[in-house]
Amino acid sequence: MLKKGKKPEDDKGTTYDKFTEQKPFTPVPRPETTAENTVIGENISIEGNIRGGEHLVIEGSMKGNVEMEKHNFTVGSKGRVEGEINAQNVKVSGQMIGNIKTQSKVQITKEADFMGDIKAKSISVEDGAYFKGSIELEKEPHRKTALAAKSTTVTTTQPVNEPKAQTAKEDAKEN
């Protein structure tokens, strides 16, 4: 048999049913997976543009542009790429013809055969790599202001209306 108990009262004498509060279930967030690599194999040929949300390695051949500003792009030692690359970091070990624009670093390995222009914050070219093109390194903003402050000089000029002081040579000529 069930017993009926008294309902609890608050300070004012009001009775209420006692309920236990249940907290809603909140799933534990999955930890972010480590950056994944997509590899285009040696026997694969792609013609067209690629946009991606993960790192990309080309071991085959590709003709087209690559847009992956927040991920890395690699031309493997057997890879052949022709196109414009815009990625976080770029590493070239194979053959590449085209321009590279990165937010960080470009690495040209000794096996690389690269022709094109590079715009990056830093670059490394290993001894033995073939490189034909131009490099534009972006400066950090704090460096520009420091250099500008150093190059500014204070010059004083004499007012136009005041006569110049004569030198000893000019005094000797007049006498």
Residue pairs with C-beta under 8 A, 6 or more apart in sequence:
7 15
7 16
7 17
7 18
8 15
8 16
8 18
9 15
9 16
10 16
35 54
35 55
35 71
35 72
36 54
36 55
37 54
37 55
37 56
37 57
38 52
38 54
38 55
38 56
38 57
39 56
39 57
39 59
39 76
40 46
40 56
40 57
40 58
40 59
40 60
40 62
40 79
41 59
41 60
42 59
42 60
42 78
43 60
44 59
44 60
44 61
45 60
45 61
45 62
46 60
46 61
46 62
46 63
46 64
47 62
47 63
47 64
48 63
48 64
49 64
49 65
49 66
49 67
49 83
50 56
50 62
50 64
50 65
50 66
50 67
50 68
51 66
51 67
51 68
52 66
52 67
52 68
52 71
53 68
53 70
53 71
54 68
54 71
55 68
55 71
55 72
55 73
55 74
56 66
56 68
56 71
56 72
56 73
56 74
57 74
57 76
57 79
58 73
58 74
58 75
58 76
58 79
58 80
58 81
58 94
59 76
59 77
59 78
59 79
59 94
60 78
60 79
60 80
61 79
61 80
61 81
62 79
62 80
62 81
62 82
62 83
63 81
63 82
63 83
64 82
64 83
65 83
65 84
65 85
65 86
66 73
66 81
66 83
66 84
66 85
66 86
66 87
67 86
68 86
68 87
68 88
69 86
69 87
69 88
69 103
70 88
71 87
71 88
72 87
72 88
72 89
72 90
72 91
73 85
73 87
73 89
73 90
73 91
74 90
74 91
74 92
74 93
75 81
75 90
75 91
75 92
75 93
75 94
75 95
75 96
75 112
76 93
76 94
77 93
77 94
77 109
77 111
78 94
79 93
79 94
79 95
79 96
80 94
80 95
80 96
81 94
81 95
81 96
81 97
81 98
82 96
82 97
82 98
83 98
84 98
84 99
84 100
84 101
85 96
85 98
85 99
85 100
85 101
85 102
86 101
86 102
87 100
87 102
87 103
88 102
88 103
88 104
89 102
89 104
89 105
89 106
89 107
90 100
90 102
90 105
90 106
90 107
90 120
91 106
91 107
91 109
92 100
92 106
92 107
92 108
92 109
92 112
92 114
93 109
93 111
93 112
94 111
94 112
94 113
95 112
95 113
95 114
96 112
96 113
96 114
96 115
96 116
97 114
97 115
97 116
98 116
99 116
99 117
99 118
99 119
100 106
100 116
100 117
100 118
100 119
100 120
101 118
101 119
101 120
102 118
102 119
102 120
102 121
103 121
104 120
104 121
104 122
105 120
105 121
105 122
105 123
105 124
106 118
106 120
106 122
106 123
106 124
107 123
107 124
108 114
108 123
108 124
108 125
108 126
108 129
108 131
109 126
109 129
110 126
110 127
110 128
110 129
111 128
111 129
112 126
112 129
112 130
112 131
113 129
113 130
114 129
114 130
114 131
114 132
114 133
115 131
115 132
115 133
116 133
117 133
117 134
117 135
117 136
118 133
118 134
118 135
118 136
119 135
119 136
119 138
120 135
120 136
120 137
120 138
121 137
121 138
121 140
122 137
123 135
123 137
125 131
158 164
